[in-house]
Amino acid sequence: MGLFDRLANIFGLRKKEVNVLVVGLNNSVKNVHFTAFDMSGHDRYRSLWEHCYKDCQGIIFLIDSSDKLRLVVAKEELDMLLQHPDIIGRKIPILFLANKMDLLDSLTTVKLVAGLGLERILDKPWHIRATNAVNGEGLQPAIEWLTDQIRDIYINKR
């Protein structure tokens, strides 16, 4: 079962619909129905991500935690995302899924926070979670966090 099949199983019943943009470099519930746009991570397609920014209420940023060499590229893509006119100034929750944490050479979430500069994101709720898309470990609490954030910001209108 793939990542999106697992995510679909987690979401459960449908009452409200929100759009969630799922981005990241290649290889990388609770009565709310998510429409997820899984955007290709190949460099030639990354420019297409921005076409979904305007209509999204949440972002899932996938990170291959075992790919230390491309962490700089992931940071550059994140920086461009955060500075985009359709994202800046909006309180869009961002869930960082640190995938492939089952591999021995994976970076810890603490090192990923530092490497991506996540501590500088002060105007948006964000959360990082170690995950393993193969067995689903870490996905349930991660998606619950995103669901709660979207519900509080967009559905319950804080």
N, C-alpha and C positions, 0 to 999 in steps of 0.2 A: 504494500500500500504506500503510495507516494505522499509527499508532504501535504498537498492540497486535498487529497482524500481524507487524511487524518484531520486537517483543519475543518473540513466540512462535517466530519463526525462530531467534532467538539462543539460546534455552534448550536446544535439542537433546534428547538422550535423557532419559527419565524414570526416576528411581530413587527419589527422595524427593519428597514433596509438602509445600509450605509455602504459607501464605497471605500475600499481599502486598497491602497497601492502597494504591491509587493515588488521590491526592487533589491538589487544586490549584484555583485559581479557574478559572472557565470560560474557554475560549480558551487557555487555557494549554497458565541454561546449564550447562553443566558438570554433567550428571547430576542436576540438581535441577529438578523441575517446579513452576512457580509457578501458583497460582490467584490471579489478580489481580481485585480488586474495583474497578472503575472507577466512582468515585462522582461524581455530577454536581457541578459547581462553582458552579452558580447559588446565590445567597445563600439562597433559601428551602429548598434541599436540603442545605446544609452541616451542619445539625444532625444529619443522618442518618449522617455520617461516623463518629461515636462508636460506633455500633452494631457496627462492624467492628473496633474497636480491640482488644478482648479476645482475639480469635482470630488476630491477625496476627503474623507473625514478621519483617516488614519493611515499610517505608513508602517509597513513591515520591511525592515532593511535586513536582508540576509547577509551574514558574514561567514566566510569559510575560515573558521578559526585555526585551521591547520596550514593555511597559506600565508605565511609570514611575509613573503616577498611582495605580495599584492595588497598588503594592508595600507600602504601609502596610496595606492590607486583607489581603494575603497574610501579612504579619508577624503581624497580629492573629489570623488563623486558625491559624498555626503556633504561636503562644503558647498558644492554647486547647488545641490538640492536645497540646502538651508538658506541660500542667498537668492533663490529664485523668487521673482515678484509674486507668484501665486502661493508661495509657502511662507515667506517672511511676514511677520506680523500676525500670523494665524496661530492659534493654539492647537495645532494638529498633534495628537499623540504619536510618538514614534516608538515602535517596538523593534529592538535589535535582537535578532535570533542568531546567536553564536553557534552555528551548526558544526558538526563533526567533532564535538567535544569528546567523543569516544576514542579518538585517535591520540596516541601517546605524545605526539609533538604539538598538540594544539595549544594555542595561547589561552590563558585563563581570562575570565571576564574582566578581571581587574586590569590586566595588560591590554585588553582590547579597548576598555574605556580610556586608558591613557593614550594608546596608539591612535585612536580615532578622535581624541579630544572631546569626548562626550560631556565632560564636566563643564564645558563652556556653553552648553545648550541650557539657557536659563529661562527662555520664554515658551518652552513647550514641554509637556510631560514626556519623559522618556524612561525606558526600562530595557535592561539587557538581560537575556536569559540564555544559559547554556542549553543547547538542544542536540538531539540526535534524531534526524528525520527518518532514519531507517527503522528505529523501534518506537519513535514518538516521544521519547523521554524529554521532559521539559516543555513540551508544546501546550499541554492543558493549562498550566498556571500562566504561561505567557499570553495565551489567547484570552484567558479570563481577565488579565490585567488590561489588555487592549479594549476588550468589550466594556469593562467598567469605566475606562477613561472616555470612550466614545459616548457611552450612555450619559455620563455626567456632563460632558461638554455640549453634545449636540441634541440629545434626546430629552434629558431632564433640564437642560439649559441653566447651568449654574448661575 
